[in-house]
Amino acid sequence: MSTPSASFRSSKHNSRQSSNAVRRTQHTSTDTSLSSSRFGRSQGVDDAIHLSPQRKAEMLGLMQDMERDVVSSMMGDHESLTLWKPRMRKKGIDYFVDENVGKGLTRFCCVGQTDAPVSDIMKMFMVTNTATLLKNVRIMYRNVKEAKILSVLQPATRSNPHKSIYIRYASFDTPTLMSGRDICVCVCTNVIEMSDGSTVGYCLWNSVDIPECPDRFDTDKIIRSRMWNSGFFFRNSGKFNAMTKVCYIIGVEIRGVAPQLLGRIYMTIFGGNCRRVCQHYRKRFMDPENFKHRAEWTPKNEIHACSVCSRVFNPLMMKYNCVRCGDVVCGRCFYMEEVSVRGAGITRVRICHRCLEDEGMYAWHLRAIATRDNLDSLNSDGSGVRDLLRHDSMSSRSYPSGMTP
């Protein structure tokens, strides 16, 4: 399952030659062409393209096959699980590589964690109007320019509010000297309640070729990116104060004279996207608008013990105010958090343990401590990880020399 499936593309556009044919004919099909002048408008889901029942059935079948394969590779029995080799750790994200891919392809996984429950994260990936979709996509991709759901093949229902299949288009800004990029993918989403009490959610996608969304290189100099067996997995154990693991799988075609270097660049870019998803909910909590005004802070000279641990202050001990609640704490009972202050950019402030715990965010710091202190390897033979969703990858140290910051 580690190689892209060419059959997933439309039977009428199943090769590079057919893609060129679309380019030659797109000027005569302006009603369905997604040119930059027409496509940039914010439209609702009702304005999506219309596919014939036969086309929908074909794409649904192909997407369901892909979904079954990828889910099995992450949650199936031992033999079906992908073997992920550790590559590096950078800025809180662990990187793993699937080495069982063909020439000119790369597939890797960026692994992080967040405080948000699976159901909250999945809201970013569900069918919505264009304005909300663009807002959600910008959480992941800072450089997104356009985003639109083209067609809903299987809508979510009341009984299955997270299960859906749809076609999504997005284009991205690039540096001045580079051509723009866009992508047209078929997406499936679902949330599964596991027998062990954990919750797993996923949003998976494969690139698709459809005449209603032609290649825009000839008209707009935008290069169509190809992705396969890609997407997000989220898992929360359901235990008290548990973190949600975020696994971002990327399978892309690698072209150029330096594929290894390009693959490393891709890792850094997509790892940044994974980190943005992980940090999104922390930043919502760390909104300075929610902090207590400085004038309302508890005066330090009036407090004789830490408000968190009740440790009695002596004349030589430093006292600190939590910027969120204003209480006075000792040096052991706060963490430094990054917040975005209007007009001042990103700054670091003190947040007490109690405020973090009240918001279910204290476990993130406990996990970071465990990461520094735990010297366990990835598995008994050090060859890699199969059950990446359940494995405590953030606490491992089995990385190639020099690959951790």
Sequence and secondary structure as in RCSB ss.txt:
>XXXX:A:sequence
MSTPSASFRSSKHNSRQSSNAVRRTQHTSTDTSLSSSRFGRSQGVDDAIHLSPQRKAEMLGLMQDMERDVVSSMM
GDHESLTLWKPRMRKKGIDYFVDENVGKGLTRFCCVGQTDAPVSDIMKMFMVTNTATLLKNVRIMYRNVKEAKIL
SVLQPATRSNPHKSIYIRYASFDTPTLMSGRDICVCVCTNVIEMSDGSTVGYCLWNSVDIPECPDRFDTDKIIRS
RMWNSGFFFRNSGKFNAMTKVCYIIGVEIRGVAPQLLGRIYMTIFGGNCRRVCQHYRKRFMDPENFKHRAEWTPK
NEIHACSVCSRVFNPLMMKYNCVRCGDVVCGRCFYMEEVSVRGAGITRVRICHRCLEDEGMYAWHLRAIATRDNL
DSLNSDGSGVRDLLRHDSMSSRSYPSGMTP
>XXXX:A:secstr
  S  GGGS TTS SHHHHHHHHHHGGG TTT   HHHHTS   GGG     HHHHHHHHHHHHHHHHHHHHHHH
S GGGS  BEEEEEETTEEEEE     TTEEEEEEEEEESS HHHHHGGGS   HHHHHHHHHHH TTEEEEEEE
EEEE   SSSTT EEEEEEEEE   TTS EEEEEEEEEEEEEE TTS EEEEEEEEE   TTS   HHHH EEE 
 B SEEEEEEE  STT  EEEEEEEEEE  SS HHHHHHHHHHHHHHHHHHHHHHHHHHHT GGGS  GGGS  G
GG  B TTT  B  TTS  EE TTT  EE TTSEEEEEEEETTTEEEEEEEEHHHHHHTT HHHHHHHHHHHH  
  SSTTSS BS TTTS GGG     TT   
